[in-house]
Amino acid sequence: MLTPREIIAQAWAITTTERPLKRWGFVGSFFRLLLDIKLIAYQLYFLYAFVIAGRPVGLFDDVIWIYDHLPFGLFITIVTTFLVLLFIEFLLPSFTDGAIIGLGAKSHNKEKVNGGFVLAMYNFFPIFAVHELFVFSGVNLLITALSILLRYGSGLQGFLIVVTLLLWSFSSILKFFSSFAEPAIVIEKAGIFLAIGKSMKLVISYLWHVIFLVLLMLIISIRIFINTVIAILIPVIVFGIGLVLTYVFTPAISYTIASIIGLVLIFITAYFFTYLHVFKQTVWTILFMELIKEKELDHINLHATEEPAIIAGAPGVLA
């Protein structure tokens, strides 16, 4: 079996040299980042309105504002585009992960790295189901849940926040032990719960072999932290630029320019996150492929032959 150092080195080599993986990784990272920015931007608005402005806030305040200030045709176009993008952002990362894992496995096996769309389409639903099973482990969802509790907790904020944090911690632990579930789905065509069970068994059985996962999880945690910071900064930068430009241009032109700048920033950030996401998926994929080559620790060979023991003086042992 490859050593942890060899697995990391090979995963990074695959990440930096295989262009199909980088293309799929960029698409997934871009739309995942768009969804994160939407969630964080909403929470920033709620924080400003509720804490600083001191006025009640509603979930559809932005929709009402657009309806009141823009022509009806433009209002329909913006809302429709927003909903379509939200639908794509919610589903597409699970679609791209199937391609990334499958192509990474092919590269590890020295096979031709192709068929990404088929891998993505065939494995989309089970991977999406796994993602949703551990949806409570997401940092952005945790922030959203805490924001809702602080605004609408009705005196039970403390208790509900503790419950939410416990649920998030439990889901994060389960997600860690299910880290091999997605490779099992793509490589072995395992069912959802069978893949999760196999993943937990592998992590527990070969914990000392995968001790470097602590370092990997640290890298992932840094990525999540950076992702959250950037998801906060981009809306602030865009709004700030738009506000400054209103002193020179009309509000429509100002916020259009600011939106274009924000989109460029998202493209640059998504390109950076592409490497981190593909690298993470490829490490888990290679490690899974190496571990399944090993004999399972609870497997006992019932057909093993042994020489019969000869007990001295026992009657009937030797005819």
WOJO-V238861 format. One record per residue. N is the residue number from 1. RES is the residue in three letters. PSI is psi in whole degrees, -180 to 180 (999 if undefined). NEAR is the number of other ideal C-beta (glycine too) atoms within 12 Angstrom. D_CENTER is the distance of its C-alpha to the mean C-alpha in Angstrom with 1 decimal. Layout:
BEGIN
N&RES&PSI&NEAR&D_CENTER + N&RES&PSI&NEAR&D_CENTER
END
This chain:
BEGIN
1&MET&143&18&27.3 + 2&LEU&147&23&25.7 + 3&THR&160&16&25.6 + 4&PRO&-40&25&22.4 + 5&ARG&-42&13&23.8 + 6&GLU&-38&18&24.3 + 7&ILE&-46&32&20.9 + 8&ILE&-43&26&19.3 + 9&ALA&-43&19&22.1 + 10&GLN&-40&30&21.6 + 11&ALA&-41&41&17.8 + 12&TRP&-37&25&18.5 + 13&ALA&-43&21&21.5 + 14&ILE&-42&35&19.6 + 15&THR&-41&34&17.0 + 16&THR&-15&20&19.9 + 17&THR&-26&19&22.3 + 18&GLU&104&36&20.7 + 19&ARG&-38&19&20.7 + 20&PRO&-38&29&19.2 + 21&LEU&-40&44&15.9 + 22&LYS&-36&34&15.9 + 23&ARG&-48&24&16.8 + 24&TRP&-38&38&13.9 + 25&GLY&-38&40&11.5 + 26&PHE&-44&33&13.2 + 27&VAL&-48&35&13.1 + 28&GLY&-43&40&9.4 + 29&SER&-39&40&9.1 + 30&PHE&-49&32&12.2 + 31&PHE&-30&34&11.5 + 32&ARG&-40&39&8.1 + 33&LEU&-38&41&10.5 + 34&LEU&-43&37&13.2 + 35&LEU&-42&33&11.7 + 36&ASP&-42&39&11.0 + 37&ILE&-40&38&14.6 + 38&LYS&-48&28&16.0 + 39&LEU&-45&32&15.0 + 40&ILE&-40&31&16.2 + 41&ALA&-41&29&19.3 + 42&TYR&-44&33&20.3 + 43&GLN&-35&33&20.2 + 44&LEU&-40&29&22.2 + 45&TYR&-45&28&24.7 + 46&PHE&-39&30&25.0 + 47&LEU&-45&24&25.6 + 48&TYR&-47&20&28.2 + 49&ALA&-40&22&30.0 + 50&PHE&-41&22&30.0 + 51&VAL&-47&16&30.8 + 52&ILE&-53&12&32.5 + 53&ALA&-24&13&34.2 + 54&GLY&37&10&34.9 + 55&ARG&155&14&34.7 + 56&PRO&147&12&32.9 + 57&VAL&149&27&29.8 + 58&GLY&159&17&28.6 + 59&LEU&-29&18&25.4 + 60&PHE&29&15&27.2 + 61&ASP&-40&20&29.1 + 62&ASP&-39&23&27.7 + 63&VAL&-42&20&28.6 + 64&ILE&-41&15&32.0 + 65&TRP&-44&17&32.6 + 66&ILE&-41&21&31.7 + 67&TYR&-38&18&34.1 + 68&ASP&-26&13&36.8 + 69&HIS&-9&16&36.8 + 70&LEU&155&20&35.9 + 71&PRO&151&13&37.8 + 72&PHE&-39&13&36.8 + 73&GLY&-43&11&35.9 + 74&LEU&-37&15&33.5 + 75&PHE&-47&20&32.1 + 76&ILE&-41&16&31.3 + 77&THR&-46&15&29.8 + 78&ILE&-47&22&27.4 + 79&VAL&-43&22&26.3 + 80&THR&-45&16&25.9 + 81&THR&-42&15&23.9 + 82&PHE&-46&23&21.6 + 83&LEU&-40&16&21.1 + 84&VAL&-45&17&20.5 + 85&LEU&-41&20&17.9 + 86&LEU&-41&20&16.1 + 87&PHE&-45&15&16.3 + 88&ILE&-45&23&15.0 + 89&GLU&-31&30&12.0 + 90&PHE&-34&23&11.1 + 91&LEU&-35&27&11.6 + 92&LEU&-38&31&11.3 + 93&PRO&-38&38&7.6 + 94&SER&-34&35&8.4 + 95&PHE&-45&33&11.7 + 96&THR&-30&43&10.9 + 97&ASP&-36&43&9.0 + 98&GLY&-41&40&12.3 + 99&ALA&-43&42&14.3 + 100&ILE&-46&48&12.6 + 101&ILE&-47&51&13.0 + 102&GLY&-44&43&16.4 + 103&LEU&-36&41&17.7 + 104&GLY&-40&47&16.8 + 105&ALA&-40&40&18.7 + 106&LYS&-42&29&21.5 + 107&SER&-40&33&21.8 + 108&HIS&-35&34&22.0 + 109&ASN&5&19&24.8 + 110&LYS&30&11&26.5 + 111&GLU&168&14&26.3 + 112&LYS&128&12&26.3 + 113&VAL&86&27&22.8 + 114&ASN&178&18&23.0 + 115&GLY&26&21&22.2 + 116&GLY&-41&35&18.6 + 117&PHE&-41&20&19.2 + 118&VAL&-43&17&20.7 + 119&LEU&-42&34&17.9 + 120&ALA&-46&33&15.3 + 121&MET&-43&21&17.7 + 122&TYR&-33&20&18.8 + 123&ASN&6&40&15.5 + 124&PHE&-54&29&13.8 + 125&PHE&-48&19&15.1 + 126&PRO&-38&32&14.5 + 127&ILE&-40&40&10.8 + 128&PHE&-41&26&10.5 + 129&ALA&-41&22&12.6 + 130&VAL&-44&37&10.6 + 131&HIS&-41&35&7.5 + 132&GLU&-29&21&10.4 + 133&LEU&-33&24&12.2 + 134&PHE&30&29&9.9 + 135&VAL&-28&24&9.3 + 136&PHE&-5&26&11.7 + 137&SER&-5&29&9.7 + 138&GLY&137&27&8.0 + 139&VAL&-41&31&10.4 + 140&ASN&-38&31&11.1 + 141&LEU&-36&28&12.0 + 142&LEU&-46&28&14.1 + 143&ILE&-43&30&15.8 + 144&THR&-45&31&16.6 + 145&ALA&-43&29&18.0 + 146&LEU&-37&27&20.1 + 147&SER&-43&30&21.4 + 148&ILE&-42&24&22.5 + 149&LEU&-39&25&24.2 + 150&LEU&-31&24&26.0 + 151&ARG&-33&25&27.3 + 152&TYR&21&19&28.2 + 153&GLY&-20&19&28.5 + 154&SER&50&12&32.3 + 155&GLY&-9&10&33.3 + 156&LEU&19&14&30.8 + 157&GLN&-46&19&28.1 + 158&GLY&-50&15&28.5 + 159&PHE&-46&14&28.2 + 160&LEU&-35&21&25.3 + 161&ILE&-41&21&23.4 + 162&VAL&-44&16&24.1 + 163&VAL&-43&19&23.0 + 164&THR&-44&27&19.7 + 165&LEU&-38&22&19.0 + 166&LEU&-42&16&20.1 + 167&LEU&-42&24&17.9 + 168&TRP&-43&27&14.8 + 169&SER&-44&17&16.1 + 170&PHE&-44&17&16.8 + 171&SER&-37&26&13.5 + 172&SER&-39&26&11.8 + 173&ILE&-45&19&14.6 + 174&LEU&-38&24&14.2 + 175&LYS&-38&31&10.5 + 176&PHE&-47&28&11.9 + 177&PHE&-13&27&14.8 + 178&SER&21&37&12.8 + 179&SER&-25&38&11.0 + 180&PHE&3&42&13.5 + 181&ALA&-45&41&13.1 + 182&GLU&-46&45&11.3 + 183&PRO&-36&43&13.9 + 184&ALA&-37&38&16.6 + 185&ILE&-45&39&15.9 + 186&VAL&-45&39&16.2 + 187&ILE&-43&34&18.9 + 188&GLU&2&26&20.9 + 189&LYS&36&18&20.4 + 190&ALA&152&28&20.0 + 191&GLY&169&18&19.7 + 192&ILE&-56&26&16.8 + 193&PHE&-31&18&18.6 + 194&LEU&-40&20&20.4 + 195&ALA&-42&33&17.3 + 196&ILE&-44&32&16.0 + 197&GLY&-43&20&19.6 + 198&LYS&-40&31&19.9 + 199&SER&-47&38&16.8 + 200&MET&-40&24&18.3 + 201&LYS&-42&27&21.7 + 202&LEU&-44&36&20.7 + 203&VAL&-44&31&19.1 + 204&ILE&-42&22&22.2 + 205&SER&-39&22&24.6 + 206&TYR&40&28&23.6 + 207&LEU&-40&18&22.4 + 208&TRP&-26&13&24.9 + 209&HIS&-23&23&23.8 + 210&VAL&28&34&20.2 + 211&ILE&-25&15&21.2 + 212&PHE&-9&25&19.7 + 213&LEU&-25&30&16.3 + 214&VAL&-44&15&17.4 + 215&LEU&-42&18&17.6 + 216&LEU&-44&29&14.2 + 217&MET&-32&24&12.6 + 218&LEU&-43&14&14.8 + 219&ILE&-44&23&13.5 + 220&ILE&-40&28&9.9 + 221&SER&-40&20&11.5 + 222&ILE&-41&17&13.6 + 223&ARG&-43&29&10.8 + 224&ILE&-41&28&9.4 + 225&PHE&-48&17&13.1 + 226&ILE&-42&21&14.0 + 227&ASN&-43&34&11.4 + 228&THR&-43&28&12.9 + 229&VAL&-46&20&16.4 + 230&ILE&-38&29&16.1 + 231&ALA&-27&37&14.9 + 232&ILE&-42&26&18.0 + 233&LEU&-40&24&20.3 + 234&ILE&-49&34&19.9 + 235&PRO&-37&33&21.3 + 236&VAL&-43&24&23.9 + 237&ILE&-46&27&25.0 + 238&VAL&-46&30&25.2 + 239&PHE&-42&25&27.2 + 240&GLY&-44&18&29.4 + 241&ILE&-44&26&30.2 + 242&GLY&-40&27&31.0 + 243&LEU&-42&18&33.2 + 244&VAL&-41&18&35.1 + 245&LEU&-20&23&35.7 + 246&THR&-18&19&37.3 + 247&TYR&-14&12&40.3 + 248&VAL&-43&13&40.9 + 249&PHE&177&17&39.6 + 250&THR&157&13&39.3 + 251&PRO&-38&18&36.2 + 252&ALA&-47&17&35.0 + 253&ILE&-41&16&35.3 + 254&SER&-50&23&33.9 + 255&TYR&-22&24&30.6 + 256&THR&-46&19&30.4 + 257&ILE&-44&23&30.7 + 258&ALA&-38&28&28.2 + 259&SER&-40&24&25.6 + 260&ILE&-43&18&26.2 + 261&ILE&-42&24&25.7 + 262&GLY&-40&30&22.4 + 263&LEU&-40&21&21.2 + 264&VAL&-43&18&22.4 + 265&LEU&-39&27&20.5 + 266&ILE&-42&34&17.2 + 267&PHE&-46&22&18.0 + 268&ILE&-45&19&18.8 + 269&THR&-41&32&15.7 + 270&ALA&-36&36&13.5 + 271&TYR&-39&22&15.7 + 272&PHE&-44&24&15.2 + 273&PHE&-20&35&11.4 + 274&THR&-47&34&11.9 + 275&TYR&-42&28&13.6 + 276&LEU&-42&35&11.2 + 277&HIS&-45&39&8.2 + 278&VAL&-41&42&10.9 + 279&PHE&-46&35&12.6 + 280&LYS&-49&40&10.1 + 281&GLN&-38&44&9.7 + 282&THR&-37&44&13.5 + 283&VAL&-49&42&14.4 + 284&TRP&-37&44&13.1 + 285&THR&-49&44&14.8 + 286&ILE&-43&40&18.0 + 287&LEU&-41&41&18.3 + 288&PHE&-46&43&17.9 + 289&MET&-31&32&20.6 + 290&GLU&-39&29&22.8 + 291&LEU&-35&35&22.7 + 292&ILE&-10&26&23.6 + 293&LYS&-22&18&26.7 + 294&GLU&156&19&27.9 + 295&LYS&134&13&30.1 + 296&GLU&138&16&28.5 + 297&LEU&-23&15&30.0 + 298&ASP&7&10&31.2 + 299&HIS&126&12&32.8 + 300&ILE&127&9&36.6 + 301&ASN&105&10&38.7 + 302&LEU&-12&7&41.4 + 303&HIS&10&7&43.4 + 304&ALA&137&8&44.0 + 305&THR&137&7&47.7 + 306&GLU&151&8&49.6 + 307&GLU&135&6&53.3 + 308&PRO&138&9&55.1 + 309&ALA&138&8&56.2 + 310&ILE&114&10&60.0 + 311&ILE&119&10&61.4 + 312&ALA&131&8&64.8 + 313&GLY&-3&8&67.5 + 314&ALA&126&10&65.4 + 315&PRO&138&8&67.6 + 316&GLY&2&8&66.5 + 317&VAL&-45&11&64.0 + 318&LEU&123&10&66.2 + 319&ALA&999&4&68.5
END
